[in-house]
Amino acid sequence: MRVVLQRAKKASVSIADKVVGQIDAGLVLLVGFEDGDGEAEIDYVVRKVINCRIFADEQGKMNLSLQDIGGAILSISQFTLYAQTRKGNRPSFTAAQAPQAAAQNYALFNQKLCQQGIKVETGQFGADMQVSLINDGPVTIIFDTDHK
């Protein structure tokens, strides 16, 4: 499982010019799964994301978590996180989890975030989406369960 986390001041996702999810302060998560990923990987990433201390405290130091600031998550499925680019100029996506399994894992991931008391907005799995984001910092962190 691979997640690209971006701290955001504001973000939204649209499909066919219609906003389907939006947040104010919080995190944008680009979420991808590879073959073999399941609940253990999801639990690990949920724990890391909600406890990641990347928001400023009173002294301006990155010391607060998403829960500390009452922030929200905009979660976007993105199989292209598993692009293989070694050969040629056209990426291969064979390392990405099959769509049916990935859709189930994506739904479970978002459900587990919600169970932690986090407001979670999403795009639509498999859709062509347009993501707008005001990155805060910028702060971008990658979680990869192959490198925990």
N, CA, C and O of each residue as an XYZ file, in Angstrom:
592
protein
N       0.857     -1.172      0.000
C       0.000      0.000      0.000
C       0.896      1.226      0.000
O       1.897      1.292      0.714
N       0.516      2.174     -0.805
C       1.293      3.413     -0.903
C       0.326      4.586     -0.790
O      -0.714      4.618     -1.447
N       0.692      5.558      0.065
C      -0.121      6.758      0.236
C       0.789      7.975      0.166
O       1.797      8.055      0.869
N       0.424      8.909     -0.683
C       1.091     10.202     -0.724
C       0.190     11.164      0.045
O      -0.957     11.401     -0.332
N       0.733     11.709      1.128
C       0.000     12.606      2.018
C       0.462     14.031      1.742
O       1.662     14.301      1.676
N      -0.486     14.931      1.582
C      -0.167     16.340      1.414
C      -0.987     17.150      2.408
O      -2.207     17.014      2.493
N      -0.284     17.997      3.158
C      -0.979     18.892      4.087
C      -1.629     19.981      3.253
O      -0.988     20.584      2.392
N      -2.907     20.230      3.514
C      -3.661     21.159      2.681
C      -4.394     22.209      3.504
O      -4.877     21.938      4.603
N      -4.463     23.407      2.948
C      -5.312     24.454      3.523
C      -6.747     24.285      3.043
O      -7.701     24.606      3.751
N      -6.877     23.773      1.817
C      -8.182     23.568      1.201
C      -7.979     22.638      0.020
O      -6.954     22.708     -0.659
N      -8.958     21.756     -0.236
C      -8.855     20.847     -1.374
C     -10.240     20.372     -1.789
O     -11.178     20.352     -0.992
N     -10.341     19.991     -3.056
C     -11.599     19.440     -3.556
C     -11.306     18.478     -4.698
O     -10.240     18.518     -5.312
N     -12.274     17.618     -4.964
C     -12.204     16.704     -6.094
C     -13.513     16.823     -6.865
O     -14.600     16.848     -6.289
N     -13.373     16.897     -8.188
C     -14.532     17.044     -9.069
C     -14.542     15.931    -10.100
O     -13.501     15.404    -10.492
N     -15.750     15.590    -10.528
C     -15.955     14.658    -11.630
C     -16.931     15.335    -12.574
O     -18.029     15.723    -12.174
N     -16.523     15.477    -13.838
C     -17.354     16.150    -14.850
C     -17.822     17.527    -14.354
O     -18.997     17.872    -14.476
N     -16.904     18.293    -13.802
C     -17.147     19.658    -13.325
C     -18.098     19.744    -12.135
O     -18.593     20.827    -11.823
N     -18.362     18.625    -11.465
C     -19.201     18.632    -10.267
C     -18.346     18.233     -9.066
O     -17.739     17.161     -9.068
N     -18.292     19.089     -8.037
C     -17.529     18.793     -6.830
C     -18.201     17.636     -6.096
O     -19.386     17.697     -5.768
N     -17.417     16.569     -5.840
C     -17.950     15.407     -5.135
C     -17.353     15.250     -3.737
O     -17.843     14.452     -2.937
N     -16.298     16.008     -3.443
C     -15.687     15.976     -2.120
C     -14.831     17.208     -1.918
O     -14.141     17.648     -2.838
N     -14.873     17.771     -0.712
C     -14.039     18.938     -0.426
C     -13.781     19.052      1.064
O     -14.595     18.641      1.892
N     -12.612     19.628      1.386
C     -12.231     19.845      2.774
C     -11.612     21.226      2.919
O     -11.173     21.835      1.943
N     -11.588     21.705      4.149
C     -10.777     22.864      4.486
C      -9.458     22.300      5.032
O      -8.910     21.376      4.431
N      -8.946     22.804      6.111
C      -7.651     22.355      6.629
C      -7.635     20.854      6.889
O      -8.562     20.293      7.473
N      -6.561     20.224      6.439
C      -6.421     18.789      6.668
C      -5.416     18.160      5.741
O      -4.373     18.740      5.437
N      -5.744     16.959      5.292
C      -4.833     16.168      4.478
C      -5.502     15.708      3.191
O      -6.675     15.337      3.181
N      -4.741     15.740      2.118
C      -5.129     15.078      0.882
C      -4.308     13.804      0.814
O      -3.085     13.839      0.947
N      -4.976     12.685      0.607
C      -4.304     11.391      0.510
C      -4.527     10.812     -0.877
O      -5.666     10.636     -1.308
N      -3.446     10.519     -1.570
C      -3.495      9.778     -2.826
C      -3.172      8.338     -2.446
O      -2.096      8.065     -1.914
N      -4.103      7.408     -2.716
C      -4.060      6.069     -2.136
C      -3.985      5.009     -3.228
O      -4.822      4.970     -4.130
N      -2.964      4.142     -3.136
C      -2.828      3.048     -4.093
C      -2.540      1.734     -3.396
O      -1.950      1.703     -2.315
N      -2.963      0.652     -4.026
C      -2.768     -0.693     -3.487
C      -2.063     -1.561     -4.516
O      -2.245     -1.403     -5.723
N      -1.241     -2.496     -3.998
C      -0.604     -3.479     -4.869
C      -1.097     -4.868     -4.469
O      -1.711     -5.037     -3.415
N      -0.826     -5.858     -5.317
C      -1.239     -7.223     -5.020
C      -0.750     -7.634     -3.643
O       0.396     -7.375     -3.278
N      -1.624     -8.275     -2.885
C      -1.281     -8.753     -1.558
C      -1.629     -7.795     -0.441
O      -1.619     -8.185      0.727
N      -1.936     -6.556     -0.767
C      -2.315     -5.597      0.275
C      -3.676     -5.963      0.846
O      -4.564     -6.437      0.137
N      -3.815     -5.731      2.146
C      -5.075     -6.034      2.810
C      -5.198     -5.266      4.114
O      -4.644     -4.176      4.259
N      -5.923     -5.839      5.055
C      -6.263     -5.133      6.281
C      -5.042     -4.764      7.130
O      -5.036     -3.708      7.763
N      -4.017     -5.609      7.155
C      -2.826     -5.291      7.960
C      -2.154     -4.025      7.446
O      -1.747     -3.177      8.240
N      -2.034     -3.886      6.135
C      -1.430     -2.694      5.549
C      -2.309     -1.472      5.781
O      -1.807     -0.386      6.070
N      -3.613     -1.649      5.655
C      -4.552     -0.553      5.878
C      -4.454     -0.058      7.318
O      -4.380      1.148      7.554
N      -4.452     -0.976      8.280
C      -4.364     -0.581      9.691
C      -3.079      0.191      9.971
O      -3.096      1.184     10.699
N      -1.978     -0.259      9.402
C      -0.695      0.424      9.588
C      -0.758      1.849      9.062
O      -0.357      2.783      9.756
N      -1.256      2.026      7.846
C      -1.282      3.359      7.248
C      -2.283      4.265      7.959
O      -1.997      5.447      8.153
N      -3.432      3.754      8.349
C      -4.402      4.560      9.104
C      -3.742      5.096     10.376
O      -3.860      6.281     10.687
N      -3.058      4.235     11.099
C      -2.381      4.636     12.342
C      -1.335      5.719     12.064
O      -1.249      6.702     12.801
N      -0.545      5.545     11.010
C       0.496      6.513     10.679
C      -0.107      7.859     10.256
O       0.364      8.911     10.688
N      -1.129      7.827      9.428
C      -1.727      9.059      8.909
C      -2.356      9.880     10.023
O      -2.095     11.079     10.123
N      -3.175      9.265     10.857
C      -3.899     10.054     11.864
C      -2.994     10.550     12.984
O      -3.335     11.506     13.679
N      -1.834      9.902     13.164
C      -0.916     10.309     14.228
C       0.279     11.118     13.734
O       1.105     11.550     14.538
N       0.378     11.325     12.441
C       1.501     12.056     11.858
C       1.462     13.512     12.327
O       0.500     14.231     12.059
N       2.503     13.933     13.022
C       2.536     15.274     13.620
C       3.181     16.258     12.644
O       4.391     16.483     12.677
N       2.357     16.834     11.784
C       2.869     17.736     10.743
C       2.164     19.087     10.724
O       2.358     19.877      9.800
N       1.352     19.354     11.733
C       0.681     20.652     11.827
C       1.348     21.481     12.916
O       1.814     20.937     13.917
N       1.393     22.793     12.724
C       2.120     23.687     13.630
C       1.423     23.826     14.974
O       0.200     23.936     15.058
N       2.244     23.818     16.030
C       1.754     24.112     17.372
C       1.887     25.613     17.636
O       2.146     26.384     16.711
N       1.711     26.032     18.899
C       1.754     27.457     19.244
C       3.115     28.094     18.948
O       3.198     29.302     18.727
N       4.168     27.294     18.945
C       5.513     27.807     18.664
C       5.884     27.696     17.185
O       7.012     28.005     16.799
N       4.951     27.262     16.375
C       5.218     27.139     14.948
C       5.953     25.867     14.555
O       6.378     25.742     13.407
N       6.115     24.925     15.469
C       6.795     23.659     15.177
C       5.772     22.618     14.733
O       4.649     22.586     15.237
N       6.165     21.774     13.793
C       5.282     20.689     13.359
C       5.217     19.670     14.491
O       6.104     18.830     14.648
N       4.151     19.765     15.269
C       4.043     18.950     16.473
C       2.623     18.444     16.721
O       2.392     17.712     17.683
N       1.671     18.822     15.870
C       0.274     18.437     16.071
C      -0.178     17.480     14.971
O       0.286     17.554     13.833
N      -1.087     16.589     15.329
C      -1.641     15.629     14.376
C      -2.955     16.164     13.788
O      -3.474     17.197     14.210
N      -3.455     15.447     12.830
C      -4.741     15.785     12.219
C      -5.839     15.832     13.277
O      -6.675     16.735     13.263
N      -5.840     14.874     14.185
C      -6.855     14.846     15.238
C      -6.699     16.040     16.173
O      -7.695     16.586     16.649
N      -5.459     16.451     16.442
C      -5.216     17.591     17.327
C      -5.828     18.877     16.780
O      -6.314     19.712     17.542
N      -5.802     19.036     15.449
C      -6.327     20.274     14.855
C      -7.781     20.148     14.405
O      -8.375     21.125     13.949
N      -8.358     18.951     14.532
C      -9.737     18.738     14.084
C      -9.870     18.813     12.575
O     -10.898     19.249     12.058
N      -8.823     18.385     11.862
C      -8.808     18.461     10.403
C      -9.551     17.319      9.741
O      -9.992     16.374     10.396
N      -9.679     17.426      8.438
C     -10.400     16.436      7.634
C      -9.451     15.820      6.612
O      -8.326     16.287      6.427
N      -9.918     14.774      5.957
C      -9.154     14.088      4.919
C      -9.940     14.092      3.623
O     -11.146     13.847      3.610
N      -9.238     14.374      2.531
C      -9.760     14.145      1.187
C      -8.963     12.974      0.633
O      -7.772     13.106      0.351
N      -9.616     11.833      0.479
C      -8.977     10.587      0.068
C      -9.295     10.319     -1.404
O     -10.456     10.281     -1.810
N      -8.230     10.134     -2.191
C      -8.370      9.933     -3.635
C      -7.690      8.622     -4.016
O      -6.505      8.440     -3.737
N      -8.417      7.713     -4.643
C      -7.793      6.473     -5.117
C      -6.898      6.796     -6.311
O      -7.255      7.599     -7.173
N      -5.721      6.149     -6.347
C      -4.792      6.453     -7.437
C      -3.881      5.253     -7.714
O      -2.814      5.118     -7.115
N      -4.321      4.388     -8.627
C      -3.543      3.200     -8.960
C      -2.210      3.553     -9.615
O      -1.287      2.738     -9.615
N      -2.100      4.750    -10.168
C      -0.860      5.138    -10.852
C       0.327      5.277     -9.893
O       1.461      5.435    -10.345
N       0.086      5.223     -8.580
C       1.195      5.223     -7.629
C       2.073      3.990     -7.794
O       3.206      3.963     -7.314
N       1.553      2.971     -8.473
C       2.317      1.749     -8.714
C       2.800      1.646    -10.159
O       3.012      0.546    -10.668
N       2.971      2.769    -10.805
C       3.511      2.781    -12.167
C       4.932      2.232    -12.170
O       5.750      2.578    -11.318
N       5.201      1.387    -13.126
C       6.558      0.895    -13.340
C       7.095      1.590    -14.589
O       6.471      1.556    -15.650
N       8.261      2.219    -14.447
C       8.768      3.078    -15.522
C      10.155      2.677    -16.018
O      10.813      3.460    -16.703
N      10.599      1.490    -15.689
C      11.948      1.079    -16.080
C      12.108      0.911    -17.584
O      13.143      1.275    -18.141
N      11.112      0.373    -18.235
C      11.216      0.083    -19.664
C      10.382      1.073    -20.470
O       9.232      1.350    -20.129
N      10.961      1.596    -21.523
C      10.221      2.440    -22.450
C       9.726      3.725    -21.825
O      10.184      4.146    -20.763
N       8.781      4.333    -22.511
C       8.235      5.616    -22.084
C       6.793      5.538    -21.630
O       6.250      6.522    -21.128
N       6.166      4.392    -21.796
C       4.778      4.222    -21.356
C       4.778      3.415    -20.071
O       5.200      2.258    -20.073
N       4.312      4.004    -18.964
C       4.310      3.282    -17.688
C       3.446      2.023    -17.749
O       2.443      1.965    -18.461
N       3.863      1.032    -16.988
C       3.087     -0.192    -16.812
C       2.453     -0.141    -15.427
O       3.075      0.307    -14.464
N       1.224     -0.600    -15.339
C       0.512     -0.568    -14.061
C       0.188     -1.973    -13.560
O      -0.739     -2.155    -12.770
N       0.950     -2.963    -14.017
C       0.676     -4.346    -13.638
C       0.913     -4.617    -12.151
O       0.392     -5.598    -11.620
N       1.681     -3.775    -11.476
C       1.920     -3.968    -10.043
C       0.740     -3.496     -9.193
O       0.632     -3.859     -8.022
N      -0.139     -2.692     -9.778
C      -1.311     -2.214     -9.041
C      -2.281     -3.367     -8.801
O      -2.421     -4.264     -9.633
N      -2.941     -3.325     -7.659
C      -3.913     -4.359     -7.310
C      -5.079     -4.341     -8.298
O      -5.458     -3.285     -8.804
N      -5.637     -5.511     -8.564
C      -6.795     -5.616     -9.455
C      -7.908     -4.691     -8.966
O      -8.104     -4.537     -7.760
N      -8.633     -4.077     -9.898
C      -9.626     -3.059     -9.509
C     -10.648     -3.500     -8.462
O     -10.953     -2.725     -7.556
N     -11.179     -4.703     -8.554
C     -12.204     -5.127     -7.596
C     -11.633     -5.188     -6.176
O     -12.257     -4.697     -5.236
N     -10.461     -5.783     -6.020
C      -9.831     -5.865     -4.697
C      -9.418     -4.484     -4.210
O      -9.592     -4.163     -3.035
N      -8.872     -3.667     -5.103
C      -8.438     -2.321     -4.715
C      -9.632     -1.472     -4.277
O      -9.524     -0.705     -3.320
N     -10.757     -1.599     -4.961
C     -11.957     -0.840     -4.584
C     -12.417     -1.229     -3.183
O     -12.811     -0.368     -2.396
N     -12.370     -2.513     -2.872
C     -12.763     -2.972     -1.534
C     -11.784     -2.452     -0.485
O     -12.198     -2.009      0.586
N     -10.499     -2.504     -0.787
C      -9.497     -2.006      0.163
C      -9.610     -0.497      0.355
O      -9.455      0.004      1.468
N      -9.877      0.219     -0.722
C     -10.043      1.669     -0.632
C     -11.241      2.014      0.257
O     -11.154      2.915      1.091
N     -12.345      1.308      0.083
C     -13.534      1.539      0.913
C     -13.233      1.217      2.380
O     -13.650      1.954      3.273
N     -12.514      0.124      2.628
C     -12.166     -0.253      3.997
C     -11.231      0.777      4.625
O     -11.393      1.129      5.794
N     -10.260      1.261      3.862
C      -9.335      2.288      4.341
C     -10.106      3.531      4.789
O      -9.870      4.042      5.884
N     -11.017      4.019      3.959
C     -11.802      5.212      4.302
C     -12.710      4.958      5.495
O     -12.888      5.835      6.340
N     -13.280      3.772      5.568
C     -14.139      3.409      6.699
C     -13.338      3.431      7.995
O     -13.815      3.940      9.010
N     -12.138      2.890      7.970
C     -11.310      2.852      9.183
C     -10.870      4.251      9.604
O     -10.752      4.523     10.799
N     -10.629      5.136      8.648
C     -10.333      6.531      8.988
C     -11.537      7.166      9.681
O     -11.388      7.852     10.692
N     -12.717      6.936      9.138
C     -13.950      7.479      9.737
C     -14.160      6.943     11.147
O     -14.618      7.672     12.026
N     -13.831      5.684     11.366
C     -13.992      5.076     12.688
C     -13.088      5.725     13.734
O     -13.316      5.574     14.934
N     -12.080      6.436     13.289
C     -11.189      7.158     14.197
C     -11.709      8.564     14.498
O     -11.037      9.351     15.165
N     -12.909      8.874     14.001
C     -13.505     10.177     14.269
C     -13.072     11.255     13.292
O     -13.266     12.443     13.551
N     -12.490     10.854     12.177
C     -12.022     11.805     11.174
C     -13.118     12.013     10.125
O     -13.757     11.056      9.687
N     -13.327     13.274      9.727
C     -14.220     13.555      8.603
C     -13.461     13.191      7.333
O     -12.368     13.704      7.089
N     -14.037     12.309      6.529
C     -13.388     11.845      5.305
C     -14.282     12.133      4.107
O     -15.431     11.695      4.049
N     -13.738     12.871      3.162
C     -14.375     13.100      1.866
C     -13.598     12.282      0.845
O     -12.406     12.037      1.028
N     -14.256     11.858     -0.222
C     -13.583     11.019     -1.210
C     -13.945     11.448     -2.625
O     -14.889     12.198     -2.873
N     -13.144     10.930     -3.521
C     -13.496     10.978     -4.923
C     -14.324      9.741     -5.220
O     -15.015      9.220     -4.344
N     -14.250      9.279     -6.446
C     -14.976      8.072     -6.848
C     -13.965      7.100     -7.432
O     -13.247      7.438     -8.373
N     -13.908      5.907     -6.884
C     -12.939      4.915     -7.344
C     -13.099      4.680     -8.844
O     -14.206      4.451     -9.334
N     -11.995      4.740     -9.557
C     -11.990      4.440    -10.989
C     -12.431      5.575    -11.889
O     -12.386      5.435    -13.111
N     -12.854      6.687    -11.329
C     -13.350      7.804    -12.144
C     -12.193      8.694    -12.597
O     -11.114      8.685    -12.005
N     -12.440      9.453    -13.648
C     -11.522     10.495    -14.087
C     -11.832     11.712    -13.234
O     -12.893     12.322    -13.368
N     -10.900     12.064    -12.353
C     -11.156     13.113    -11.362
C     -10.206     14.283    -11.560
O      -9.090     14.125    -12.057
N     -10.667     15.450    -11.164
C      -9.834     16.642    -11.138
C      -9.701     17.048     -9.672
O     -10.693     17.288     -8.982
N      -8.454     17.120     -9.216
C      -8.181     17.436     -7.820
C      -7.598     18.837     -7.738
O      -6.610     19.151     -8.402
N      -8.219     19.673     -6.920
C      -7.715     21.018     -6.653
C      -7.204     21.044     -5.223
O      -7.819     20.485     -4.315
N      -6.057     21.709     -5.039
C      -5.433     21.656     -3.733
C      -4.615     22.913     -3.499
O      -3.863     23.358     -4.366
N      -4.775     23.473     -2.314
C      -3.857     24.504     -1.842
C      -2.985     23.797     -0.817
O      -3.382     23.586      0.329
N      -1.779     23.437     -1.264
C      -0.846     22.700     -0.428
C      -0.306     23.641      0.637
O       0.071     24.774      0.337
N      -0.267     23.184      1.860
C       0.169     23.993      2.995
C       1.603     23.639      3.348
O       1.863     22.577      3.914
N       2.520     24.510      3.021
C       3.916     24.293      3.374
C       4.862     24.554      2.217
O       5.534     25.586      2.235
N       4.961     23.720      1.244
C       4.267     22.436      1.099
C       4.851     21.359      2.015
O       6.045     21.335      2.311
N       3.965     20.480      2.445
C       4.373     19.306      3.205
C       3.814     18.096      2.475
O       2.600     17.963      2.318
N       4.703     17.217      2.031
C       4.317     15.996      1.331
C       5.109     14.840      1.916
O       6.334     14.904      2.015
N       4.410     13.787      2.301
C       5.038     12.607      2.920
C       4.491     11.370      2.230
O       3.309     11.302      1.893
N       5.370     10.391      2.024
C       4.970      9.137      1.384
C       5.028      8.018      2.411
O       6.046      7.816      3.074
N       3.926      7.296      2.534
C       3.887      6.071      3.350
C       3.830      4.894      2.391
O       2.986      4.858      1.495
N       4.721      3.935      2.574
C       4.768      2.751      1.732
C       4.937      1.551      2.642
O       5.944      1.443      3.342
N       3.968      0.649      2.643
C       4.037     -0.478      3.574
C       5.154     -1.458      3.223
O       5.476     -2.329      4.030
N       5.744     -1.335      2.049
C       6.910     -2.158      1.715
C       8.162     -1.623      2.402
O       9.186     -2.305      2.433
N       8.093     -0.420      2.947
C       9.262      0.219      3.571
C       8.937      0.709      4.982
O       9.358      1.799      5.369
N       8.192     -0.087      5.752
C       7.853      0.370      7.105
C       8.905     -0.005      8.111
O       8.768      0.308      9.294
